[in-house]
């Protein structure tokens, strides 16, 4: 389904547009590639997690400047619920 978007730069554009220090939820458990991509783009400030991070609840007590989900990420019902709750933890970044 998402094969047509592979290699078109969508993830790069998402990372570039993300607020500073935002969470970036990758589409699967293999996060080495998006971490390398973020370094290449000069976005080492992004905190990159696999989808499992959502259900594990490790985000509780954290605050974020934004939450970006990779275009290829399709959340389960449980993950979608966690994302909705996480949105209440978003504190927009102050002007640099």
C-alpha positions, 0 to 999 in steps of 0.5 A, spaced: 500 500 500 505 505 501 510 502 496 509 508 492 511 513 497 518 509 498 524 513 497 520 520 495 522 524 501 516 524 505 519 522 511 525 527 510 519 532 509 516 530 515 522 530 519 524 537 517 517 540 518 517 537 525 518 542 531 524 542 535 525 536 540 518 533 537 517 525 538 517 522 531 513 515 531 516 510 526 512 505 522 515 499 525 520 497 530 526 498 526 528 505 528 536 505 526 534 508 519 530 514 521 535 515 526 540 515 521 536 520 516 534 525 522 542 525 523 543 526 516 538 532 516 541 535 522 535 533 526 538 530 532 533 533 536 528 529 534 526 523 539 525 517 535 521 511 537 517 505 534 510 504 535 511 499 541 513 506 545 505 508 544 502 502 548 508 501 553 506 508 556 513 510 557 511 517 555 507 518 561 509 524 565 513 526 559 512 533 555 513 534 548 513 540 543 510 535 538 508 528 535 509 526 528 507 520 526 511 517 520 506 517 513 507 509 513 505 508 520 498 505 521 496 505 528 492 500 532 486 502 536 490 502 542 496 506 539 491 511 536 488 512 543 495 513 546 496 518 541 490 522 543 492 522 550 499 524 548 496 530 545 494 533 551 502 533 553 504 537 547 507 544 549 508 548 543 516 550 542 517 557 544 520 562 539 527 561 538 
